[in-house]
Amino acid sequence: MVPLAWLFGKSYSRAQILERCGNVDQFGGIRLAELTDGPARGVRTAEIRTGSGLEVQATLDRCLDLTHGSFKGIPLCWRSSVGDIHPSFYEPEGLGWLRTFAGGILATCGLTQAGAPNRDGEEELGLHGRIGTCPASRVSVTEGWAGDEYVMSISGEAKEASVFGPHLVLCRKLTAKLGGNSILIEDRIENRGPKVSPLMVIYHMNIGWTIVSEHSLLVAPSRDVLPRDADAAAHLDRHTGFEAPADEFPEQVFLHDLKTDAEGRTLVGLLNHELGVGVTLRYRKADLPYFNQWKMNEKGHYVCGIEPANCRTTGRADARAQDELELIGPGESRLSTIEFAVVEGEELDAITSEVAGM
């Protein structure tokens, strides 16, 4: 018998689960909701529960970004002082993005600009672009049995477009399985306009306490690590570890060149051995050739960003000057898939060994 799901310390088949409940939502599923208070009023969300202890919140009005997450009561992500906020408060100029940055497991940056504010030709570009504040449309939720697996998914489209400008669409699908410890993020970015457009995307994944602590370690198959500036260079020898929250801590960013397995896939883990829990990312390096690490150990800003991307964090003008700017033509599309997973117990050592073997 093929086990369906690992629930409450045991594996169960489809028949065994159905014998023990009237509705599978007793264990897991997707539930839509709308926030009703303060600056978050009107924001649509989807709670995804896998039954294993993994619970995440996807925010429909933020291109289906993952804005909350926990595992067996352990918070997985850093949440900023901004909290949940309606995308209508977005400020596109300069560093205004920070006023609507809630943190969360995933904050998508792009699609025509990602990284530092800059001026590219005649265009002033703010921090990290617009897509993370673009609401999803054509939202669809599906749940059901696929053989001996109970699969749940939510999908939608978020558009970055303007008159006389680009017309890019992010088509996103989030998938989880009953009893599973992972969320699959499948993205297709389409150029539906008549002109070639810049394409920049950073998957800004923000891991917080208690996963991040003095007992945590970033494990990555790094061939090379390049500090962004002098502050990062001064801490290069300890970029994989974390200190206790400090009164003052200079923001540090490191660009990793990651190795892959024989199939072109790479693996990054942020592991807390004292806690016995960690998180991992798996994806194809060819789809997202850059990996940026954002390290902040300041009081109130205690977070490590693990960020697959198709660009650096220096912004579009610099990418163009370095001949690194990706372009997407009319009718073209780009695909990427990231598996975000929680690991526990002996799995932490297995991840460490797998990374070391790449």
N, C-alpha and C positions, 0 to 999 in steps of 0.2 A: 504493500500500500504506500502510495506517495503521500507524505505528510502535507497537510494544507498549511498549517501555521503553528508557530511556537507560541503558545499562550499560557501564561501562569505556570511556567516551568515544565510544560509538556507539549508534545506535538499532537495535533488533532487533524482528522480528515474532514472533508466537507460534510459528510453524513453525521459524524460525531458532533460537529459544531451545531448543525441544524437541529439535532436532537435535544440540544441543551439551551435553546433560545427560541423566542418567537420572532425576533428580528435581529439581524446581524449588527444593527447599530447599538446593541447592547455592549458590543466589544469595540467596534470601530466604524469609521465611515466619514463622510464629508457633510458638514452642516453649514449652510449659508446664514449670515447674520448681517446686521447693519448697526454701526456705532451711532449713538444718539446724543452724546454729550460734548460740550465744549468745541474746540477747534477740530475734533474728529467727527463731528456730527455729519451723518450722511455717508460715511465711508463704508463700502461694502467689503465684507471679509468672508473667508471660508476656513473653517476649522477642519483639519485633517487629523484623524486619530487612527493609528494602525492596530491598536490593541496590545502592542508589545510594550507600551509605555511611551512611545514616540507620539508627540502632539505638536503640530505646527499650525501657524496661522498664515494663510495666503491673503494678501490684500488686493482685491480686484481693481481698486482704483489707483493702484500703484503697479500696473503691468503684471499683476500676479506675483509680485515679490513676496518673499517669506519674511514677515515682520515680527514673528514671535516663534519660539520653539523651546520645548523641554523634553526630557527623557526621564521617566520615573520620578518626576518632580524636580529633577536637576535642570536648571536653566542652561540652554545651549548657547545663547547669543547675548551680546551686549546690547542694551537699550539705552538710548541717549536721553538727555533731559528734555528733548523736544516731545517725545512720546508720539502717539498716533495723531496725525494731523491731516486735514483734507488737502488734496493736491492743489486746490484753488489758492492756497497760501504760498505757493512756490514763487521764489524770487530768482529770476534767471541771471541777473547780473553778478559778476564778481564771485564772492564767496557766499552769495545768498542761498545756495543749495543747502548749506549747513543749517539754515533756519527751519528746514523741513526734513532733515535727516534723522529718522527715528532709530537708526541702527538696524537690528534684526539679523536673521540668518543670511538674507540676501537683499542687497540694494543694487539694482541694475543701473549701470552708468552707460550713457551713450545717447543716441546712436550715431550722430554725426560729430559729436565731441565728447571726449572723456578725459579726465585728468585736470590739471591745473588751469585756471583762467588764462586766457591769452587772446591775442588779436591775430586772426588769420586773414590776410588781405584786408578787405573792408569790413569784416565781421568781427564784432566783439563777442567772445565766447566765455560763458560762466563755468564755474566748477562742475565737472562731471555730467553735464548735459541734461536733457529734458525727459528722457524716456521713463525714468523712475517716478515721474509724476503724471504720466499719461494713463488714464483709466482704460481698462480692458473692455472690449465689446465682444459680441458674439460668444458670450461665456456659456460653456456647456459643462455640466457635471454628469458623470456616469459612474455607476457602481454595479457590480455583478460578478457572477461566477464565470471563470474561464477554466473549464475543467475542474481541477481540484484547488484552484487558487481563486480568492476573492480579490478582485482588482478594483481600485477606485482612482478616478482621474478627474481633473478639472482643466479646462483649456479656454483660451481666449486670445484676442488680438489687441495689441496696443499700437497706436499710430503716431509717428512723428512726421508731421507734414506742414507745409506752408505754401501760400500762393507764391508763384515764381521760385519756389525753393524745393527742397527734397520731399520725397514721399516714400518713407520707409515704414515697414510694418513688422512688428515683432509678434510672431505667432508662437505662443508658449503653451506647453502641456506639462502638467505636474502629475506624476503617477506614484502610487504607493500600493502595497499589498497588505492584506490582513496578516498580522503576525510579523511583519517586516520591520526592519530598523533603518530604512532608507527612503529617500524621496528622489525620484528621477526627474530632472529638469531637462526637457527637450525643447530647444529653441530653433526656429527657422526665421531668419531675417530676410525680408523680400524688398526689393526695390520696385515699387509699382509706378514710379514716375518715368518721364521720358528722358531723363538726363543721368549721367554718371554722378554718383554721390560719394562723399567720404563715408567710411564705416569704421566706427570705433566703439568697442564694448568692453567694459570691465565688470566682472561678476564680484562685486564688493561684499564678501561674506565675512561677517563680523562676529567672532567668537569671544565670549566674555566669561567672567567668573561664574561658576566655579571650574569650568573646563580650563580657563586660563588662571594660573596661580604660580607661585614660586616653585611648584612641583610639576609644572608642565614643560613639555618639550615639543618643538616643531620638528617633525621628521619629513624630509623631502629628499628625493634623489637628485640633489643639486650638483651639476657639473661645475657651475661657477655661480658666485653671488656678488652682485655689483651694488654697492651702497649708492643711494641717490645723491647724497650731499655729505658735508663734513660731519654733521651730527651722526648720521648713520655710519660713516666710516669709523668714527671713534668707538663704536659699539659692535663692529663687525664680528669680533671674536666671540661675542655672546648673543648673537642675533636669534639663536634657536631657543634660548631660555628667557625667563621672565622674572622680574623683581617684584617686590611688594609695591603697592601704590605709593607714589612719591608726590610731594608737594608740587614739584616742577619736573617735567620730563619732556625733552625735545622730541617732537614727532620724528619717527625713523621709518624709512621706506627702503626695502631691499628688492632688487630685481634678480630672480633666480632663473638660471638656464637649467631646465629639468631634463633628466634622462627618462627613457621610456622602456617598456617591455618590448618583446618581439612583435607585438601587434600595434605598436605605436601609442599605447596608453600609458599615462603616468598616474602617480598616486602620491597624495600629500596627506599627512596626518597631524593633528594637534592632540596630543595625548597627555592625560594626567594620571600617572601611575599610582599616586597616593589615593586618588578618588576611584581609580579603576575604571574610568570612562574616558572616551575620546571621540573625536569626529574625524572623518576622512572625506576626501574628494577624489573621484576617479573621472578621467576624461581623456580624450584624444589630444595630444599636444599639437598635431597638425591643424586642428580647428582653433585652438587658443594657444599660440606659441609663446606668449609671455606669462610669467607668474610673478605678481607683485605681492610682497609681504609688508603689511602696515602694522607697525608695533607702537602702541601707546600704553605706558605704564603709569599714567598720571591719575591722581585721585579724581574720581568721577568719570574718567576717560580710560578705563582699564580694559583694554581690548586688543585683540590681534586680528587683523584683516588678512585673510588668505584669498587671493584674488586672481583666478585665471582670467586671461584677457587676450585681445588681439593687438594690444598697444602698451606702451609705457604709461606712466602717470603724469607726463610732462605736458600734455595737451596737444591740440591738433597742429598748431603752427610749428612746434618743434618736430612732430612726427613728419610733417611735410618737408621741413628743412633737412631732416636726416634720411629722407627718401624711404620712410617706413610707413607712410600713410596708406592703409588699405582702401581701395575703391571698389564700389559695387555698381555694375552697369544696369541699364534698364532691363527688367525682366529676370535679372539674376537673383539668386538666393544663397544664403550661407546657413549651414547647419552646425549645431553644437549640442552635445549632451553631457551633462554633469550629474554624477551620482553623489548625493550628499548622504552620508551614512553615520550612524552612531555605533561605536564598538565598545565592548566592555570585557573585563576579566582577562582571560588568556588571549583574547583577540588583539590586545594591545601589543603583546610581544610578536604575534604573527604579522601585524602590520609593520612593525619595526624591521623584522627579518625580510619581508617582501620588498620594502623600500631599499634596504641594504643590498639586495640582490639585483637591482636594476643597473 
